[in-house]
Amino acid sequence: PIRFVAEAFGAVVDWDAATQTTTITI
């Protein structure tokens, strides 16, 4: 999953259910 990879790099993963998009902040 992208969340696991992103969090492994110390990123913050936000899920927007309204638009069904994922925002990854490094």
Stockholm file with secondary structure:
# STOCKHOLM 1.0

chainA/1-26         PIRFVAEAFGAVVDWDAATQTTTITI
#=GR chainA/1-26 SS CHHHHHHHTTCEEEEETTTTEEEEEC
#=GC SS_cons        CHHHHHHHTTCEEEEETTTTEEEEEC
//
